[in-house]
Amino acid sequence: MASLSSYICSTPIQLSKVNSSPVAMSSVVRTISKDFMTTEKDCSIRRTMLVGLGALSTNFLLARFTLAKEGRDKYKSFVDVTDGYSYVYPSDWRDFDFLGHDSAFKDRIAALQHVRVGFIPTTKNDVHDLGPMEEVIFDLVTNVYSAPNQKPTIFDMQERTIDGKNYWTFEYELQSSGYARTAFATIAIGNGRYYTLVVGANQRRWSRLRDLLKVVADSFKILDIKPAAV
């Protein structure tokens, strides 16, 4: 049974990136930014195999969310037992290569509607080791996810615990001149890795897609990686 505690902002947090961060950017955040922006993995062949494996596990994963049959038909699952994670994604999306990420799926027509997962090594054991949730998420959104010409806003932060592992999920918007994109991100630590899932869409489509994409963000789960046989 998953226990859930949540931090919900009474009003959206408007974030300024010029001399306004409440905390100095930590070395963890700097490492995340560097590694995710410079690391690229070509895993299209393995991902095709894993998508097939995920299809076998869809009913099992979706059962965790007690979705009705019509809800299950909206999603497929991706299970990566090698890298230790799983999640669901809209059933009409297709896989694609996203720079510096391990897996990704996008809408067949609107490419900006997509989900992506990446990870980097870490010596931390839990997201709480990164620092207070509000400060860590503030730093991530302002210093990692947003570009210099974008105005970031955080709408919501939530924490959940599943099988002893803690997950932070937050909703945020990045706005620039004439354009805005809204997304959910889920971060978690396990297997000596810092995992990040991001799923989002154009801000104009967000009100219609929000509930669909929240299921994706909440479905992310770390799987224990089995040691290789000697």
Helices and strands as residue ranges (DSSP letters): E 3-14, H 27-38, H 44-63, H 69-72, E 75-80, E 85-90, E 93-95, E 103-107, E 114-121, G 127-130, H 133-140, I 141-145, E 151-162, E 165-176, E 179-190, E 193-202, H 203-219, E 221-222
